[in-house]
Amino acid sequence: MHDLKSGAAWLGSVDAAVRDEFISELSEGELLALPYLFEFWAMDHQLPPDGNWRSWVILGGRGAGKTRAGAEWVRAAVEGARPLDPGRCKRVALVGETLDQVREVMIFGESGIIACSPPDRRPVWSATRKTLRWPNGAEAMAFSAHDPESLRGPQFDAAWVDELAKWKKGQDTWDMLQFGLRLGERPQVCATTTPRNVGVLKELLASSSTVVTHATTETNKANLAESFLEEVRARYDGTRLGRQELDGVLLEDVEGALWSRAALEALGIEDLPAFDRIVVAVDPPVTGKAGSDECGIIVVGAQTNGPPQDWRAVVLEDCSVQGLGPLGWANAAVQAMEKWGADRLVAEVNQGGDMVETVLRQIDPLLPVTKVHAAKGKVARAEPVAALYEQGRVAHARGLGLLEDQMCRMSRQGYAGKGSPDRVDALVWALSELLILPAATWRHPRLRTL
């Protein structure tokens, strides 16, 4: 049989004849066991990473398969090779926001432990003891995060905690659980949660003994109603709530950030006005390799009638790309110009000099290009643009989540994210070209500085 971790992908990719032949060669026992071999059917984010970790956090959007992954991890921990054989763990803690949620989601839910267990290994629930008991004697006790003190006393060799980020007493409950995880050679905990900006989750993610897997709601679309996906994407795609609840992204506010998520959320608009000018700004990467920084490509339109204080801009689209060679990102930038009818392309040339313009003109020899050179640091360039936002002079179209993530990591002390904020750099150049530099020229016709 093919490797279990790639089995489902292989089975789904072959034609019907090969699939039928594979199934026909299975014995009756193998056919009965196949639905319960989770490693065969699981998606990558649902399988525990290798290594000597203490905590495994599964971050995901709604319906991403987090509950199934947690239930199957518990099964793998307590079950032995045969129904009565002991497993790796004997005493498990199941912790949810309330006891009702532990029972109805983690234990009896459609993706819960009982639904995932084969008949000969299925545990029995004791309501009076709030305990699941397996045929081999392993037990799992249910706890509510509303009562951290209930975890004082019992001890465990494994734990599954669900929706950690929404627990009102999250830190206290998590701390009590850690004191109880003291049995066996290597007690571990699996945490399944939609991310929120709370301290207990951020500290857990920052721990060197934590490993993380991640998935969006779309990852599990094969098991979700198509109408559900259409509705939630139509309502929430590109919004802060959508980034959190559908994309499973932890939205953090950085201390001293130039932009806040709440402020950006308030700037979103649905109906686009007519524009006097539209530009595409490009912040090219140093290299075009797969692991290189992104090429920031941002489209911005502006209304520039009247005095500068009345000028307004809308960030229309983030067309950034990664891993493409120079011709690849140049082609993406030119396509963005054609799509929006932009009148100028603004390109930073610090890294590539004249080569940047040369590459762009290979795509379109008549391309109107303005070359800009960064004489100041990223923060110094970004602060005047952030001031435009504070004045309410910039709005955002929907679908700019990745750009907004970078913006909220730009602080007065520097960029608090990984890599380079190439999307923000492109945004700064676009808004400088449309609002800041023309305003300086309008007030002082002889003055135009970058």
Sequence and secondary structure as in RCSB ss.txt:
>XXXX:A:sequence
MHDLKSGAAWLGSVDAAVRDEFISELSEGELLALPYLFEFWAMDHQLPPDGNWRSWVILGGRGAGKTRAGAEWVR
AAVEGARPLDPGRCKRVALVGETLDQVREVMIFGESGIIACSPPDRRPVWSATRKTLRWPNGAEAMAFSAHDPES
LRGPQFDAAWVDELAKWKKGQDTWDMLQFGLRLGERPQVCATTTPRNVGVLKELLASSSTVVTHATTETNKANLA
ESFLEEVRARYDGTRLGRQELDGVLLEDVEGALWSRAALEALGIEDLPAFDRIVVAVDPPVTGKAGSDECGIIVV
GAQTNGPPQDWRAVVLEDCSVQGLGPLGWANAAVQAMEKWGADRLVAEVNQGGDMVETVLRQIDPLLPVTKVHAA
KGKVARAEPVAALYEQGRVAHARGLGLLEDQMCRMSRQGYAGKGSPDRVDALVWALSELLILPAATWRHPRLRTL
>XXXX:A:secstr
   HHHHHHHHHHS HHHHHHHHHTS HHHHHHGGG HHHH  GGGS  SSS SEEEEEE TTSSHHHHHHHHHH
HHHB SSTTSB S SEEEEEESSHHHIIIIIISSTTSHHHHS GGG  EEETTTTEEE TTS EEEEEETT GGG
GSS  BSEEEEE GGG TTHHHHHHHHHHHB  SSS EEEEEE   S HHHHHHHHSTTEEEEEE GGGGGGGS 
HHHHHHHHHHHTTSHHHHHHTT       TTBSS HHHHHHTB SS    SEEEEEEE  S  STTS  BEEEEE
EEE  SSGGG EEEEEEE  B S  HHHHHHHHHHHHHHHT SEEEEE TTTTHHHHHHHHHH TT  EEEE   
S HHHHHHHHHHHHHTT EEE S  HHHHHHHTTEETTEE SSS  HHHHHHHHHHIIIIIHHHHHHHSTT    
